Structure formats: C-alpha cells, structure tokens
Amino acid sequence: MLLALGIVFLMLATTGWTAVHRPETVVPARAAALTAWATARIDGRPVPAADAPVRTVARFFAGLDAAQRAHLADGYPLVVGNLDGVPSTTRYRANHNALAQTARLEEARGKDVALTPADRADAIRRAHRFESLAEPGRQIFLFDPTGDGLVAEVYGDLDSARRVSVIIPGVDTDALTFERSQRRLTAPAGMADSLYQAERAAAPASRTAVIAWAGYVAPAGVGVDAATGRLAVQGAVRLQSLAAALPGNASVALFCHSYGSVVCGVAAHGLPQRVTDVVVAGSPGMRVGSAGELHTTARVWATRAEGDWIADVPHVEVGGVGHGADPVSPGFGARLFSSAGAHSHTGYFEPGTASLENFAKIGTGGFGSVACANGSDDCRAGISGTDGD
C-alpha cells in the first residue's frame, strides 16, 4: 500500500501540482445570454430558469409550436443549446447558431493586436474548431465555449432511436480536442463515429444513435485532478441530467473510457433505470471496491487492452487520491469482455478490434455474441441473446 501511494505522489510531483488547475474564464457572450434569458418571455410567457429541472424544461418546450422554438433557439442560442429537456432538433439549431456566432468572435480576437501573439493564435484555433463543428449536417447537442469548452454531438436519429450509446471520454478532452484530423479515433468525435458505424454493421435493422459527450470539465493531463474525484463528481451530475433528458424511451448504454469511467462510477447510483449497461475501458477505477458498490441496476462491463499503461496505475484510494479497485480484477464483479487486437490506452475504438465489436454488440443488444475475456462465457451469464430492439 505504501509503495502504491508513493507511486501516486511521485506521479503528482513530477507532473506538477499547479499545471493541472486550468484557469476558469468567463465568456462574456455566455454570461450575457444567461442574464438575458433570466427575463425572457415568449408570447407573454416567462421561460424556465436555466437551471430548471429537466421535466420543467421539457414540459415548457412541449407547449410551444415550431416557430416559437425557433425564435428561442435563434435569440438565445448559448442557453437553449445547453438546456436539458429541450427537443434535440431545437438544440441542434441553437448550437449551430452559437457556434457560428462564437467563431466570428474568435476570428475578431485573432486579429486584435492588443492581445499577445499566443492569445491570438489560440483564438484562431478556436475559431477554426467552431467553424468545423458548425458545418451543415452536424448534430451538436451541446456547446458551451466557457473556458476550454464543452461539446456533445449526435450520430444517427436520436428521436427515433430505440437504443442510445453515450461515449464519456477521459483526460485532456475539451472543445479543441473534441475532434482530430490526426489520430482521429483518440478523440470523442472519432470514437462516436466509429462506434456508430460498427453498430450499424452489427445490427442494420436496429434503430440506434451514438453521442460523443465531452460535456464535463475533464482533467488536464495526468496530475492532481486526474488522481482525484473532484471533477468526476461535477461531471457525474451533468451525466445524470443527460441520461434523464434524452428523448423517448430508448435504453441507454454508457461507454466510459479512462477518467470517463471515474465519472460513470460516481454517477452510477443516480442514473435512471433506462441506463441498462455501463461499459468501462482502460479504467483507473470507479471510486468503489466492487461493482455492487455502484448501486446501479445497469449491467457493468469492463475491458483492458494489451499494453494499456493504465494497468500500472495503483488501483487504490486513500485520502481521496486514487480511484479504488481495478474493474478488470476478478473480485470486482464486472462482466469481463475481450479487447483483442486493441493496443495501448487509446486503441479501443479501432475497427477490427474485439473491443469495438463488443461495444457494438452491447450497444445494440446482441449480448449473446459478446466475446468474453480469456475465451470464457462468463460475461454473458444470465443475459439472453438479445434484449429487444
């Protein structure tokens, strides 16, 4: 135990205690939008508060016609696009507007000689990313430019889906790293697109949708925030809200990678029953000693790829440091499945790997053909071959 703690604190010391505390900045446009929303009305009716419960927001928007929804999406995009309970098509419209507006603001900052060269370069990078996210046809379910930014994107038809898969990524995830042209499958957008294509191939007739959810402030680098649960606690609240707000009666599977599995572990006890499966890959722990301590009705699955460095992280929790037991250890109680063909910490969504194929089977309900770890059939015990469409 002392050796394990020594490794943890050595890691923290060598990566730096202060480097991981990213500065919080306030985007004036977002603050102004929230202030305006607080007194907004639509045809004489006050709008719900920005922090109103999901059911209150859903009930309000259900009582509006298409023109009224569009009016709010166009007039208050930085609020409506982030409001759980708002219809998905309205959120897409609002976030397209918000991205286009924010990109123009960043372009202007990129030309502002009063800023440092580094700040101008950062503004240009942000403008390019937001322009990409605003391209026609993209379904952006969440966009908040505050700080390093939060983004979520939908693949497929969310409103008609009978099954929804949500990808919860780990460290160094924000608006700028949401998608990558190089090493595409290490970013949330690439992961989600890969899983969506795999699900369509695994079950062509199944109505599925996949969400790339970078909707929480993730740790920056491997340091104090990555070794503790502070950001996971904040992210868990947002994940619980998302799961409760998804449209229709679709069942939901969470695919939690790296520190994202910490978020899922903290959120597990408060997830709605529609979340039927929690899948963790490359997990440093879920801040519990066993799957039973998650207090969830969802099935808990786990895998780890060959060569994943996360195996060398001490799976302990002492004084708030560390994330508890290893989810792939036999005593944890998760359903262990194969990730054959996947290599390192970021290879789980590569086409042709057993990990991606198994993700797709779990996401579409094809449990009978999930390949368990070590060639056994233990992970499928007590589950029928399919769990409905």
C-alpha positions in Angstrom: 0.0 0.0 0.0 2.8 2.4 0.9 4.6 1.6 -2.3 1.4 2.3 -4.3 0.8 5.6 -2.6 4.5 6.5 -3.2 4.0 6.0 -6.9 0.9 8.1 -6.9 2.5 11.0 -5.2 5.6 10.7 -7.3 3.4 11.0 -10.4 1.8 14.1 -8.9 5.1 15.6 -8.1 6.7 15.0 -11.5 3.6 16.3 -13.4 3.2 19.3 -11.3 0.5 20.3 -8.7 -0.3 23.6 -10.4 -0.2 22.7 -14.0 -3.5 20.7 -13.8 -5.6 23.5 -12.4 -6.7 25.2 -15.6 -7.9 28.8 -15.2 -11.6 29.4 -15.3 -12.6 32.2 -17.7 -16.0 33.6 -18.4 -17.0 34.2 -22.0 -18.9 37.5 -22.0 -21.4 36.3 -24.6 -22.4 33.3 -22.5 -22.8 35.4 -19.3 -24.8 38.0 -21.3 -27.0 35.2 -22.7 -27.8 33.9 -19.3 -28.6 37.3 -18.0 -31.0 38.0 -20.9 -32.6 34.6 -20.6 -33.5 35.3 -16.9 -36.0 37.9 -18.0 -37.0 36.4 -21.4 -40.6 35.8 -22.4 -42.2 34.1 -25.4 -45.6 35.5 -26.3 -46.0 36.8 -22.8 -44.9 33.5 -21.1 -41.7 33.5 -19.0 -39.2 30.9 -20.0 -38.0 28.4 -17.4 -34.8 29.1 -15.4 -31.5 28.0 -17.0 -31.1 25.6 -14.0 -34.7 24.3 -14.0 -35.4 20.6 -13.7 -35.4 18.6 -16.9 -39.1 17.9 -16.7 -40.0 21.5 -16.3 -38.0 22.4 -19.4 -39.4 19.6 -21.4 -43.0 20.5 -20.4 -42.4 24.1 -21.4 -41.0 23.4 -24.8 -43.6 20.8 -25.5 -46.2 23.6 -25.2 -44.5 25.7 -27.9 -45.0 25.5 -31.6 -42.1 25.2 -34.1 -41.9 28.9 -34.7 -41.7 29.7 -31.0 -39.0 27.1 -30.5 -37.0 28.5 -33.4 -37.4 32.0 -32.0 -35.8 31.0 -28.7 -33.1 29.0 -30.5 -32.2 32.0 -32.6 -32.5 34.5 -29.9 -30.8 32.7 -27.0 -28.6 30.0 -28.6 -26.0 29.8 -25.9 -28.7 28.9 -23.4 -31.2 26.8 -25.4 -28.5 24.7 -26.9 -27.3 23.6 -23.4 -30.6 23.1 -21.8 -31.5 19.5 -20.9 -35.2 18.9 -21.8 -35.1 21.0 -25.0 -36.1 18.9 -28.1 -33.0 17.7 -29.9 -33.7 19.5 -33.2 -34.1 22.8 -31.4 -30.8 22.2 -29.6 -29.1 21.4 -33.0 -30.4 24.7 -34.4 -29.4 26.7 -31.3 -25.9 25.2 -31.2 -25.3 25.8 -34.9 -26.2 29.5 -34.3 -24.0 29.6 -31.1 -21.0 28.0 -32.9 -21.2 30.4 -35.9 -21.5 33.5 -33.6 -18.7 32.3 -31.3 -16.4 31.5 -34.3 -16.9 35.1 -35.5 -16.0 36.5 -32.1 -12.8 34.3 -32.0 -11.9 35.4 -35.5 -12.1 39.0 -34.4 -9.9 38.2 -31.3 -7.4 36.6 -33.6 -6.9 40.0 -35.3 -6.8 42.0 -32.1 -3.3 43.5 -31.8 -4.0 44.2 -28.1 -3.7 40.5 -27.4 -0.5 38.6 -27.1 0.6 36.5 -30.1 -0.2 33.4 -28.1 -3.7 34.5 -27.3 -4.3 35.5 -31.0 -3.1 32.1 -32.1 -5.4 30.4 -29.6 -8.3 32.4 -30.8 -7.7 31.4 -34.4 -7.5 27.7 -33.4 -10.8 28.1 -31.5 -12.4 29.8 -34.5 -11.4 27.0 -36.8 -12.7 24.3 -34.5 -16.0 26.1 -34.0 -16.4 26.6 -37.8 -15.8 22.8 -38.2 -18.4 21.9 -35.6 -20.9 24.3 -37.3 -20.7 22.6 -40.7 -24.1 21.7 -42.2 -25.4 18.3 -41.2 -23.6 18.1 -37.9 -25.9 17.5 -34.9 -24.3 19.4 -32.0 -26.3 18.5 -28.9 -24.3 20.8 -26.5 -21.9 23.7 -26.9 -20.6 25.9 -24.2 -17.5 28.0 -25.0 -16.7 28.8 -21.4 -13.1 28.0 -20.5 -11.8 25.3 -22.8 -15.3 24.5 -23.9 -17.9 21.7 -23.7 -19.3 19.8 -26.7 -21.6 16.9 -27.4 -22.5 15.5 -30.9 -25.1 13.0 -32.0 -24.6 10.4 -34.7 -27.9 9.0 -36.0 -31.5 9.9 -35.3 -31.8 10.5 -31.6 -35.5 11.0 -31.6 -36.4 7.6 -33.3 -33.6 5.6 -31.7 -34.6 2.6 -29.5 -31.0 2.3 -28.2 -28.6 5.2 -27.4 -24.9 4.8 -26.8 -23.1 7.6 -25.0 -19.3 7.9 -25.0 -17.7 9.5 -21.9 -14.1 10.3 -22.6 -11.2 11.0 -20.3 -8.4 13.5 -19.6 -7.5 16.3 -22.0 -10.9 16.5 -23.5 -12.4 19.8 -24.4 -13.8 21.7 -27.4 -10.4 21.9 -29.1 -9.6 18.2 -28.7 -13.2 17.0 -29.4 -12.1 16.0 -32.9 -8.7 15.4 -34.5 -7.6 15.0 -38.1 -4.5 13.1 -36.9 -5.2 10.0 -34.7 -8.9 10.6 -35.2 -10.1 7.6 -33.1 -8.5 9.0 -30.0 -10.9 11.9 -29.9 -14.6 11.8 -28.9 -16.0 12.6 -32.3 -13.9 9.9 -34.0 -14.8 7.3 -31.2 -18.5 8.0 -31.7 -18.4 7.8 -35.4 -16.5 4.5 -35.3 -19.0 3.0 -32.8 -22.0 4.2 -34.8 -20.7 2.6 -37.9 -19.9 -0.6 -36.0 -23.4 -0.7 -34.5 -25.0 -0.2 -37.9 -22.9 -3.1 -39.3 -23.7 -5.3 -36.3 -27.4 -4.7 -36.4 -28.5 -3.0 -39.6 -32.2 -3.1 -38.6 -31.7 -1.7 -35.2 -32.6 2.0 -34.6 -29.5 3.3 -32.7 -27.8 6.6 -32.1 -24.4 7.4 -30.6 -23.5 10.5 -28.6 -19.9 11.8 -28.2 -20.3 13.5 -24.9 -17.5 15.9 -23.9 -20.0 17.6 -21.6 -17.9 17.9 -18.4 -14.7 19.6 -17.5 -12.1 16.9 -17.8 -8.7 16.8 -16.1 -5.8 18.5 -18.0 -3.0 15.9 -18.1 -2.1 13.3 -15.6 -1.9 15.1 -12.3 -3.9 16.0 -9.2 -7.2 16.4 -11.0 -6.7 13.0 -12.8 -5.9 11.3 -9.5 -8.8 12.6 -7.5 -12.6 12.6 -7.9 -13.3 16.4 -7.8 -14.0 16.8 -11.5 -15.7 13.4 -11.7 -18.3 14.5 -9.1 -19.1 17.6 -11.1 -19.2 15.6 -14.3 -21.5 12.9 -12.7 -24.2 15.5 -12.1 -24.2 16.5 -15.7 -24.1 12.9 -16.9 -27.1 12.0 -14.8 -29.0 15.0 -16.2 -28.2 14.0 -19.8 -29.3 10.4 -19.2 -32.6 11.6 -17.8 -33.2 14.2 -20.6 -32.7 12.0 -23.7 -35.9 11.9 -25.8 -38.2 9.0 -26.0 -37.9 5.7 -24.1 -34.7 4.5 -25.6 -32.5 2.3 -23.4 -29.0 3.8 -22.8 -25.5 2.2 -22.7 -22.6 4.3 -21.4 -19.1 3.7 -22.8 -16.7 5.2 -20.3 -13.0 5.5 -21.3 -10.2 6.2 -18.9 -11.1 9.0 -16.5 -14.6 8.9 -18.0 -15.0 5.6 -16.1 -14.5 7.5 -12.9 -17.3 9.9 -13.9 -19.5 6.9 -14.7 -18.7 5.3 -11.4 -19.6 8.4 -9.4 -22.8 8.9 -11.4 -23.9 5.2 -11.3 -26.1 5.4 -8.2 -28.1 8.3 -9.6 -28.6 7.1 -13.2 -32.2 6.4 -14.4 -33.2 2.8 -15.0 -33.2 3.4 -18.7 -29.4 3.1 -18.4 -29.1 -0.7 -18.9 -25.3 -1.0 -19.4 -22.2 0.7 -18.1 -19.1 -0.2 -20.0 -15.6 0.8 -18.9 -12.4 0.5 -20.9 -8.9 1.4 -19.8 -10.3 2.4 -16.3 -8.2 3.7 -13.4 -11.1 2.7 -11.1 -14.6 3.7 -10.4 -14.1 5.0 -6.9 -15.6 1.9 -5.4 -14.4 -1.5 -4.2 -16.7 -3.6 -6.3 -19.4 -3.4 -8.9 -22.1 -4.0 -6.2 -21.0 -0.8 -4.5 -22.0 1.2 -7.6 -25.7 0.7 -6.5 -27.0 0.6 -10.1 -29.4 -1.7 -11.9 -27.3 -1.5 -15.0 -25.0 -4.3 -16.1 -21.4 -3.4 -15.5 -18.8 -4.4 -18.2 -15.1 -3.9 -18.2 -12.1 -4.5 -20.5 -8.4 -3.5 -20.8 -6.3 -3.7 -23.9 -2.9 -5.3 -24.1 -0.2 -2.7 -23.4 -2.5 -0.2 -21.8 -0.4 1.8 -19.3 -3.4 2.2 -17.0 -2.6 -1.3 -15.7 0.4 0.2 -13.9 -1.6 2.8 -12.1 -2.1 1.8 -8.4 -5.8 0.8 -8.0 -6.2 2.1 -4.5 -8.0 5.1 -2.9 -6.5 6.7 0.2 -7.4 10.1 1.4 -9.2 11.0 -1.8 -6.2 10.1 -4.0 -6.7 7.2 -6.4 -9.9 5.7 -7.8 -10.3 2.3 -6.0 -10.4 -1.3 -7.2 -9.4 -2.4 -10.7 -12.6 -3.0 -12.6 -11.0 -5.9 -14.6 -9.9 -7.7 -11.4 -11.8 -10.9 -10.8 -13.0 -9.7 -7.4 -14.6 -6.5 -8.7 -17.6 -8.3 -10.3 -17.8 -6.7 -13.7 -18.6 -8.7 -16.8 -15.1 -9.0 -18.5 -15.0 -9.0 -22.3 -12.3 -9.2 -24.8 -10.4 -6.3 -26.4 -8.2 -8.5 -28.5 -6.5 -6.5 -31.3 -6.6 -3.2 -29.4 -3.3 -1.9 -28.3 -2.3 0.8 -25.8 -4.7 3.2 -23.9 -6.3 4.7 -27.0 -6.9 1.8 -29.3 -10.3 0.6 -28.1 -12.3 2.1 -31.0 -10.1 0.9 -33.8 -12.1 -1.0 -36.5 -11.3 -4.7 -36.4 -10.7 -4.9 -32.7 -12.7 -7.1 -30.4 -13.3 -4.1 -28.1 -15.1 -2.2 -30.8 -17.0 -5.2 -32.0 -18.1 -6.0 -28.4 -19.0 -2.3 -27.8 -21.3 -2.5 -30.8 -22.9 -5.8 -29.7 -23.6 -4.3 -26.2 -24.9 -1.1 -27.7 -27.3 -2.9 -30.0 -28.4 -5.6 -27.5 -26.6 -8.5 -29.1 -25.3 -9.8 -25.8 -25.3 -13.5 -26.9 -22.4 -12.9 -29.2 -20.2 -10.8 -27.0 -16.7 -12.3 -26.8 -15.8 -12.7 -23.2 -12.2 -12.3 -21.9 -10.0 -15.4 -22.0 -12.4 -17.2 -24.2 -14.9 -17.9 -21.4 -18.6 -17.3 -21.5 -18.8 -15.9 -18.0 -19.6 -12.3 -19.2 -22.8 -13.5 -20.8 -24.1 -15.3 -17.8 -27.8 -14.5 -17.1 -28.3 -12.5 -20.2 -30.5 -13.5 -23.1 -29.0 -13.3 -26.6 -30.7 -10.1 -27.3 -32.5 -7.5 -25.1 -35.1 -6.3 -27.6 -34.7 -3.8 -30.5 
